[in-house]
Amino acid sequence: MYDKGNNLRIEVTINNPRDFKVMKEKEVIIEHEKLETIKEWVTYG
C-alpha cells in the first residue's frame, strides 16, 4: 500500500490463480460448415 499524490493505492499479487475463471467465446462448426459461437468458462492454471 502506498500514497501517490492524493490517491491511496493498494497492490495485490496473486500466486495461485486457479480459482479465477474467464468467460471466452469459442467458434464451433455445426451441421456441415455452419459456424456458431458459444461461450464457456475457462480456468487458467
N, C-alpha and C positions, 0 to 999 in steps of 0.2 A: 504494500500500500504506500502510495506517495502522493505528494501535493504538487501540482504543476499549475502555477498561477492561482486562480480561484477554484480550480477543479480538483476534487479528491478522486484519485484513480486507484482501482483495485485490479491486480493481475492474478490470474489463476493458471496453473499448469495442470493438465490432465495427463496422468501417466498410464491410465488403463481405460481407453475409450470404447471398450467392448459393449458397454451398456447404452451407447448412443446409436440411434438408428436414423437413416435418412430416406425420405420418400423419393425414388427415382423413376423416371419414365423409361420403358423398355419397348422396343418395336418387335412385334411378333408376326410371322407370316401365318395366316389362317386361310383355309379353303383355297388352295392353289393361287398363290401370289397376291392375296388380299392382305394388305399391310395394316395392322392395328396397333395402336399404342396403349400399353397397360402401365399402371403404376404399381410398384411394390416396395416394401420396406427392405433396405439393405443395411446389414450390420458390418461394421469395419472391425478388423482385429483378428 
